[in-house]
Amino acid sequence: MKKLRYGIIGAGGCGAGKHLASYSLLPDDIQIIAVCDIRGERADQMADAYNAEASYTDYKEMLKNEKLDLVSVATPNHMHAPAAIAALQAGCHVHCEKPASLTPALVQSMVDAKNQSGKKLMIGLNNRFTNWAQLAKKWVEAGRLGEIYHAKCGWKRRRGIPGKGGWFTTKAQSGGGPLIDLGVHFLDVSNYLMGFPEPVAVSGQTYSKFADKQAFNPNASGYTGTYDVEDLAVGLIRYANGCTMELEFSWASNIEEEYTYVELYGDQGGLRFAKAQLTLIEDFNGTILKTAPVLRNDENWGNVETRHFVHCIRKDEEVLARPEEAVIIMNMICGLYQSAAKGKEVKLKN
Ligand SMILES: NC(=O)c1ccc[n+]([C@@H]2O[C@H](COP(=O)([O-])OP(=O)(O)OC[C@H]3O[C@@H](n4cnc5c(N)ncnc54)[C@H](O)[C@@H]3O)[C@@H](O)[C@H]2O)c1
């Protein structure tokens, strides 16, 4: 079978460490043709590292010259929509990083471009592809939780502001702080497990307390530029079916330890994923049962997701991380930011 001609737009940490690394593991399906990064040196370096034929600093040039079949988009968030739409219009399938874009309207414009092109668009929501999430989904579908009436999710870092002063902390480029950066992962996987009930209202609060403090991620670029995003977001989502979800996401907090978790509360069972352990709590004739499966270690991030996307392209199947669902998640995230700005609950238009 003909190999897919592959190119990438944005060859930074995620572009190289996830996309190039995982697509390069599929030599029977993928021919890495071109690498594009606005930093020419980086584009050349990654093109050399992955034996690509060409490197570019302008993705429009790359799309015009290279007749690609498949393109990854791993730029800062504000470039996702324009780059993904250009690639779809150039006839490419697109694997775009999370968050899909900055607003629901922009994500919808990506969905529209996908539908017009007849190509596939998948968002890089790697948590859906993990062993724990796939087993949890089967438990939910088998009715082990019964009616899910509440959920909680969070990702709290003590000192983990990415690239402080760079694009991550510049709202015009990132769309926000940990809510859009980390929250998009766990809001997505929680809603996926719950079967995407319709969200109707959100109430959020954000805090920005670390802009002027020197305590930052030692890998970060240093605080020399903009910091106009939150470093802690908390909130509540209400759904049409009466279900609720609490959330908390931070890049920096004075806490004893860092943690991530997803909890689903059902009237038959409760599910928790935290500290790499999935647990199911059920009542069996008055006795509480705890199931703690021994899961295979997940493969390196991106590999399962990338193989899945290539499989969907080859077999013309629906992708697991659908951009239509990213519109719903972005609606919640932007609603939470609006609620924080207004200081009151916001009703969502779906
Ligand atoms: N799925 C995950 O868990 C995960 C993890 C990390 C990052 N990401 C996402 O990946 C994206 C990139 O994040 P990162 O950490 O790699 O950032 P990064 O800053 O390391 O890399 C971004 C790269 O894009 C390049 N770039 C900027 N504008 C461009 C343009 N117009 N054309 C071509 N290249 C351009 C930059 O020069 C840089 O090399 C973000 O959307 C981020 O949210 C996802």
The ligand as an SDF file (V2000), in Angstrom:
LIG
                    3D

 44 48  0  0  0  0  0  0  0  0999 V2000
   -1.1130   16.2130   24.1260 N   0  0  0  0  0  0  0  0  0  0  0  0
   -0.3620   16.6840   25.0960 C   0  0  0  0  0  0  0  0  0  0  0  0
   -0.3540   16.1610   26.2090 O   0  0  0  0  0  0  0  0  0  0  0  0
    0.4890   17.8890   24.8390 C   0  0  0  0  0  0  0  0  0  0  0  0
    1.6850   18.0820   25.5650 C   0  0  0  0  0  0  0  0  0  0  0  0
    2.4570   19.2120   25.2930 C   0  0  0  0  0  0  0  0  0  0  0  0
    2.0060   20.1410   24.3680 C   0  0  0  0  0  0  0  0  0  0  0  0
    0.8360   19.9100   23.6980 N   0  0  0  0  0  0  0  0  0  0  0  0
    0.3330   20.8980   22.7390 C   0  0  0  0  0  0  0  0  0  0  0  0
    1.2380   20.9780   21.6340 O   0  0  0  0  0  0  0  0  0  0  0  0
    1.2950   22.3130   21.1520 C   0  0  0  0  0  0  0  0  0  0  0  0
    2.7410   22.7640   21.1610 C   0  0  0  0  0  0  0  0  0  0  0  0
    3.2250   22.7510   22.4920 O   0  0  0  0  0  0  0  0  0  0  0  0
    4.7870   22.6050   22.7950 P   0  0  0  0  0  0  0  0  0  0  0  0
    4.9100   22.3080   24.2390 O   0  0  0  0  0  0  0  0  0  0  0  0
    5.3980   21.7030   21.7930 O   0  0  0  0  0  0  0  0  0  0  0  0
    5.2590   24.0990   22.5050 O   0  0  0  0  0  0  0  0  0  0  0  0
    6.6750   24.5390   21.9340 P   0  0  0  0  0  0  0  0  0  0  0  0
    6.7420   26.0070   22.1550 O   0  0  0  0  0  0  0  0  0  0  0  0
    7.7440   23.6530   22.4710 O   0  0  0  0  0  0  0  0  0  0  0  0
    6.5820   24.2230   20.3560 O   0  0  0  0  0  0  0  0  0  0  0  0
    5.8010   24.9770   19.4670 C   0  0  0  0  0  0  0  0  0  0  0  0
    6.5870   25.0670   18.1630 C   0  0  0  0  0  0  0  0  0  0  0  0
    5.7780   25.6840   17.1650 O   0  0  0  0  0  0  0  0  0  0  0  0
    6.5860   26.5610   16.4140 C   0  0  0  0  0  0  0  0  0  0  0  0
    5.7130   27.5290   15.7400 N   0  0  0  0  0  0  0  0  0  0  0  0
    5.1060   28.6230   16.2580 C   0  0  0  0  0  0  0  0  0  0  0  0
    4.3480   29.2320   15.3120 N   0  0  0  0  0  0  0  0  0  0  0  0
    4.4890   28.4940   14.1840 C   0  0  0  0  0  0  0  0  0  0  0  0
    3.9860   28.6260   12.8620 C   0  0  0  0  0  0  0  0  0  0  0  0
    3.1710   29.6320   12.5190 N   0  0  0  0  0  0  0  0  0  0  0  0
    4.3590   27.7240   11.9210 N   0  0  0  0  0  0  0  0  0  0  0  0
    5.2060   26.7080   12.2520 C   0  0  0  0  0  0  0  0  0  0  0  0
    5.7290   26.5350   13.4880 N   0  0  0  0  0  0  0  0  0  0  0  0
    5.3630   27.4190   14.4390 C   0  0  0  0  0  0  0  0  0  0  0  0
    7.5400   27.1490   17.4330 C   0  0  0  0  0  0  0  0  0  0  0  0
    8.6660   27.7140   16.8480 O   0  0  0  0  0  0  0  0  0  0  0  0
    7.8400   25.9360   18.3030 C   0  0  0  0  0  0  0  0  0  0  0  0
    8.9590   25.2180   17.8380 O   0  0  0  0  0  0  0  0  0  0  0  0
    0.3880   23.1330   22.0510 C   0  0  0  0  0  0  0  0  0  0  0  0
   -0.8660   23.2770   21.4480 O   0  0  0  0  0  0  0  0  0  0  0  0
    0.2710   22.3120   23.3110 C   0  0  0  0  0  0  0  0  0  0  0  0
   -0.9500   22.4990   24.0070 O   0  0  0  0  0  0  0  0  0  0  0  0
    0.0980   18.8080   23.9040 C   0  0  0  0  0  0  0  0  0  0  0  0
  1  2  1  0
  2  3  2  0
  2  4  1  0
  4  5  1  0
  4 44  2  0
  5  6  2  0
  6  7  1  0
  7  8  2  0
  8  9  1  0
  8 44  1  0
  9 10  1  0
  9 42  1  0
 10 11  1  0
 11 12  1  0
 11 40  1  0
 12 13  1  0
 13 14  1  0
 14 15  2  0
 14 16  1  0
 14 17  1  0
 17 18  1  0
 18 19  2  0
 18 20  1  0
 18 21  1  0
 21 22  1  0
 22 23  1  0
 23 24  1  0
 23 38  1  0
 24 25  1  0
 25 26  1  0
 25 36  1  0
 26 27  1  0
 26 35  1  0
 27 28  2  0
 28 29  1  0
 29 30  1  0
 29 35  2  0
 30 31  1  0
 30 32  2  0
 32 33  1  0
 33 34  2  0
 34 35  1  0
 36 37  1  0
 36 38  1  0
 38 39  1  0
 40 41  1  0
 40 42  1  0
 42 43  1  0
M  CHG  2   8   1  16  -1
M  END
$$$$
